[in-house]
Amino acid sequence: MSAFFAVMRKELNSVLRERTIVIAILIQLFVASFSSTLLLGMLSMYDTDTIVSVGGANIAVGLVNDGSSWPQVQKLSSLLSAQKTRVTLFNSFQAARAVFNSGKLDAIIEVPADQAVMTLKLYLPPQDVKASFIRIILQKPLEAYENDLRLNRGVDINFTGLTGKPATSFEFAYSVILPILMFFPAFVAGGMVIDSLSEEVENNTLQTLLSAPISIPQLVFAKIGAALILAAVQCSAWLVMLSINRIAIQNAAWVLILAVIIAGILSTLAGLVVVFLKDRERSQFVFSLVLLVAAGGSYFVDLSPLKIISRLAVNDFYTSGWQVSLFALLFGLLALLLGRFSRRLMLRAIALKKEMG
């Protein structure tokens, strides 16, 4: 067993010398560290509510009214202040425009005198990006103000009170960010196994390693074990960082176990690819192709690791450890196949040595 663990230590030490793997880990670290920021930025492209609910709104708005509609101005001011918008009251448009031109106001809303038809005027800065952002921020309070005016005029509108984050924000965090962070280490683990095994064959170092008291299956699984340790460490760190970014993960233990099992499945599958294809280029190509097909097809299957890990993270009632055990069974079957066919690596190494010499 000492030779088995020696191979594992050798593989873990070699990770620091592989630039591709280190860069991949750093990319994951960036995503995990700034997951809440990425969530806000990406969602804002198609879910405008997220900008206000997640990012807040720290803009300055001037309300203009000559005093004839003071109750309406107070109502609009309270709605704007509720979402962290700084409100300043003016009794003339000229005074508000002077402050606006000095850069101390981001927008001006002119509230007319109380009348049957209320028409508010909104003045925005000339910059398109900033103006668009301010319009998004002011959309909700202006809609709420409009509804309040309707109710005051006898137009009764009933709304369902909903609390919490927007559904899109919730879905994106648990169905996109979480699976990316939990399964990307599995892809890295598969690539590690392919590179390591193919290098042993191509560099004629396989026979040297086998001079130690270790068999070919033990050698292969030692390399897979090192890849799984690295994947487990990464996934644990990503779960901690998601928690720091206020993305709550339920059933964190099951989420971590499933992520490590998937890493084991992909690592074992990578080992099988190397056993049958031998060289690195073809193995990496076939492995990547299989991953793309499997990832795309998994969306059409209810028993998909992408769906199960999201459901576990939100504590879905119908998702539990028994689904995870099915993937553990698949991992075991693939490991048996790899153990049976792993000796083909030695045959390939001997044939390659004869070709070279």
Residue pairs with C-beta under 8 A, 6 or more apart in sequence:
3 212
3 213
3 214
3 218
4 214
4 218
4 221
4 222
4 225
5 222
6 212
7 209
7 214
7 219
7 222
7 223
7 226
8 222
8 223
8 225
8 226
8 229
9 226
11 192
11 196
11 222
11 223
11 226
11 227
12 226
12 229
12 230
14 196
15 21
15 22
15 192
15 226
15 230
16 22
18 192
18 195
20 191
21 188
21 191
21 192
24 184
24 188
25 188
25 234
28 181
28 184
28 185
28 234
28 238
29 237
29 241
31 38
31 177
31 180
31 181
32 181
32 237
32 238
32 241
32 242
32 245
33 241
33 245
34 245
35 173
35 177
35 181
35 241
35 242
35 245
35 247
36 54
36 245
36 246
36 247
38 177
39 50
39 54
39 169
39 172
39 173
39 177
39 247
40 50
40 51
40 54
40 55
42 172
43 50
43 54
43 168
43 169
43 172
44 50
44 51
44 55
46 168
47 166
47 168
47 169
48 136
48 139
49 140
49 166
49 168
50 166
50 168
50 169
51 57
51 133
51 136
51 137
52 83
52 136
52 137
52 140
53 165
53 166
53 169
54 165
54 169
56 83
56 84
57 83
57 84
57 85
57 137
58 84
58 85
58 86
59 85
59 86
59 106
59 107
59 134
59 137
60 85
60 86
60 87
60 88
60 104
60 105
60 106
60 107
61 80
61 85
61 86
61 87
61 88
61 105
61 106
61 107
61 108
61 109
61 138
62 87
62 88
62 89
62 90
62 96
62 99
62 100
62 105
62 107
62 108
62 109
63 73
63 76
63 77
63 80
63 87
63 88
63 89
63 90
63 109
63 111
64 90
64 91
64 92
64 93
64 96
64 108
64 109
64 110
64 111
65 72
65 73
65 89
65 90
65 91
65 110
65 111
65 112
65 113
66 91
66 92
66 113
67 91
68 113
68 114
69 111
69 112
69 113
69 114
72 111
72 114
72 118
72 145
72 149
73 89
73 111
75 145
75 148
76 109
76 111
76 141
76 142
76 145
77 87
77 89
79 141
79 144
79 145
80 87
80 138
80 141
81 87
82 141
83 137
83 140
83 141
85 137
85 138
85 141
88 96
88 99
88 105
90 96
90 99
93 108
93 110
96 105
96 108
97 108
97 123
99 105
100 107
100 108
100 123
106 125
106 130
106 134
107 122
107 123
107 124
107 125
107 134
107 138
108 122
108 123
109 120
109 121
109 122
109 123
109 138
110 120
110 121
110 122
110 123
111 118
111 120
112 118
112 119
112 120
112 121
118 149
120 142
122 135
122 138
124 130
124 131
124 134
124 135
125 131
125 134
147 157
147 159
150 157
151 157
164 170
173 247
174 247
174 310
174 313
174 314
175 306
175 310
177 242
177 247
178 242
178 247
178 249
178 255
178 309
178 310
178 313
179 306
179 309
179 310
181 235
181 238
181 242
182 235
182 238
182 255
182 258
182 259
182 262
182 309
183 259
183 262
183 305
183 306
183 309
185 230
185 231
185 234
185 235
185 259
185 263
186 231
186 259
186 262
186 263
186 265
186 266
186 267
187 266
187 291
188 227
188 230
188 231
188 234
189 224
189 227
189 228
189 230
189 231
189 263
189 266
189 267
189 270
190 227
190 263
190 266
190 267
190 269
190 270
190 287
190 291
191 270
191 284
191 287
192 223
192 226
192 227
192 230
192 267
193 223
193 224
193 227
193 267
193 270
193 271
193 274
194 270
194 271
194 273
194 274
194 280
194 283
194 284
194 287
195 280
196 223
197 220
197 223
197 271
197 274
197 275
197 345
198 274
198 278
198 279
198 280
198 283
199 205
199 280
200 206
200 209
200 345
200 349
201 274
201 278
201 345
201 348
201 349
201 352
202 279
202 280
202 352
204 349
204 352
204 353
204 356
206 219
206 345
206 346
206 349
207 346
207 349
207 350
207 353
209 219
210 216
210 219
210 346
214 222
216 342
216 343
216 345
216 346
217 338
217 339
217 342
217 343
220 271
220 338
220 339
220 342
220 345
221 335
221 338
221 339
223 271
224 264
224 267
224 268
224 271
227 263
227 267
228 260
228 263
228 264
228 267
231 259
231 260
231 263
232 256
232 259
232 260
232 263
235 256
235 259
235 260
236 256
239 249
239 252
239 255
239 256
242 249
243 249
249 255
249 313
250 312
250 313
250 314
250 315
251 312
251 313
251 315
254 312
254 320
254 321
254 324
255 309
255 312
255 313
257 324
258 305
258 308
258 309
258 312
258 324
258 327
259 309
261 324
261 327
261 328
261 331
262 305
262 327
264 331
264 335
265 327
265 330
265 331
265 334
266 291
268 331
268 334
268 335
268 337
268 338
269 287
269 290
269 334
270 283
270 287
271 338
271 342
272 334
272 337
272 338
272 341
273 283
273 286
273 287
273 290
274 283
274 345
275 338
275 341
275 342
275 344
275 345
276 341
276 344
277 283
277 286
278 345
278 348
278 352
295 306
298 304
298 305
298 306
298 307
299 306
303 323
303 326
305 327
308 319
308 323
308 324
311 318
311 319
312 319
312 324
